[in-house]
Structures are given as C-alpha cells and as structure tokens.
Amino acid sequence: MSATSASDAAGPRSAAAAAVLTPNALALASFGLAAFHPLAALLAGPLLLGVPHLLGDLRVLVLDGAWRGRRADLALVAAALGGMLVARVAGLLSGAVQLELELTLGIAAVAAGLHTAVRAGFPRVAALALFLALTAPFAAAPQHSLLVLGHLHNVVAVVWCCAALRDTRARWTLGALWLAAQAVIFVGAIELPLDASLLGLSARDLAERLAPSLGDVWAARWLSSFAFAQLFHYAAWIVVLPRLAGRRLFGEADSLGFALSVGACLALPAAALFDAAAARELYIGAVSFHAWLELAVLAALLGRRRL
C-alpha cells in the first residue's frame, strides 16, 4: 500500500475514532466540572455555553432537521415558538409569565411536527394518540409537567448522541458512562450544601424550582445531577451533534450569521459582569422554547424513522 493510500485510509479511521471518543470525553469533563463545584457549573454553564448550545441546536434541528424541503411546516413551528419567545420575554419584563399561553404555543409547535410526520407517512391515528398523550399531562398539571420537561430535555441530547453514533458499542459506552455518572451523584458522592450561594445564585432557590417537595439531601443530589446533565447537554449541541451532522465548528466563519452568532455568545457573559444571577435568569427564561423545539423535531422525525 502506498503512503498516499495509507493516509487516505487513516483519515476515516481517525475521524471515526474522534466521533466515538469526543462524546465520552465531554461526558467525563461535564461530570468532573459538576463534581468540582456544582453551583458554579449551574451558574457558569448557561452564561458561557447557553447561547452557543442554542445556536448548535438550531443548526442541527432546523438547518439539517426534519423540515428540509418543507418550509410551510417549518414556518408553523417557527411561528409558534417565536410567539412563545416573545411572550416569555414580555412576561419576564412585566413580572407576569403567561403559562397557559406558552403551553398552548408549545403544544402547537409539537402539533406542527406531528403534521410533518403524517405528511411523510406516519399513521394519523398514532399521531393523534401521541398528541393526546402529550397534552393530557400539561392540561392536568402544567407546572409539574414543565418541570419534568426541563429535566428530560437534558436527557434528549444523550439520546440524540447515541442515535447519531454509527457504532453500536460507542452508543452503549456513552449511555453507560452517562448513567454511571448519574449513579455516582445519587449515591451521594458529590456534596452541594443548600445554604451555598455564588454571585447571587442561591442553591436553595434552585432546589425549590428544580426539586420541589424533596428533602435537603435528595434536593441537593438532584441539583448536582442537573448540573452534570446540563453541561453535557450544552457540550453535545455545541460540539458532538453538529459534527455528527457534518457541520464544522467554524465552518461558516466568513459569514454574517457567524459574526452575529459570536456577538450573541459574548453578550450574555458581558451582561453577567454586572449581575451574573440576573443574566442567568434572563437566559433560562428566554430560551424555554428550545425544549419544545426538540419535541417538535422528534415528532416530525416519526414519519421518516418510524421511531
């Protein structure tokens, strides 16, 4: 074999190895950062990685997602989620979040995703059953359902990574690693005192929102679990999933969109210099729509992959 052919063969092998090793390395790094200081991870993660992860989310799910060639369906999803974003920002500014309106818009986005699936061949009866199964919990217990959605949307990134990896062993390795890290957290290996605070962010306030009705011990473990899951969620959408979708991290470095994206990524940390906790709160509140985007994409993909 010539040197040229050997290097050509080594290229795909090294790329495949990187695709396998990168998710595992990021999972370990996320666990290490969350274990070192869970509250710092909960504060710095959204401020530094939140906007880049949202942009990666949009690149993969919208530009490379289920609506390629179906602009009308994408417009329905965009209208619903755009309305949710406007309603949430207005609610944050006025101090009165309109939960019922946001739920209606989120469910509308999922309905648009199911409509895409039906047009691609997914059975109408199954789509209706899924829609009713989704709407029933939100209608019966909206606050609790949104809390569950907030926790589960971090898990979606792990599922997406496992689905995108072509090697079966790599999928099992990543899934086992993620579960093992969670197990370590829930047996109490990480300590997060609920009386801790950092730059205005209170662990107890977070526990009351993310783990209500739990005792201090389990609430602290849920917070640490969320810190790890959130960090990996961010890393997956910034690095792993765009790469597996064939997009390079700086692939559009010469475009106006890239320049605007860089500006958006820098704006939130800049605002955090004045009030880190308030900047984090504004980001978390404003991007609530993207969990619904992930649900809408999963619904739309049903017609293609028969999930």
Buried (B, 14 or more C-beta within 10 A) or exposed (E): EEEEEEEEEEEEEEEBEEBBEBBBBBBEEBBEBBBEBBBBBBBBBBBBBBBBBBBBBBBBBBEBBBBEEBEEBBEBBBBBBBBBBEBBEEBBEEEEBBBEBBBBBBBBBBBBBBBBBBEBEBEEEBBEEBBEEBBEBBEEEBEEBBBEBBBBBBBBBBBBBBBBBEEEEBBEBBBEBBEEBBEBBBEEEBEBEBEBBBBBBBBBEBBBEBBEEBEBEBBBBBBBBBBBBBBBBBBBBBBBBBBBBEBEEEEBEEEEEBEEBBEEBEEBBEBBEEEBBEBBBBBBEBBBBBBBBBBBBBBBBBBEEEE
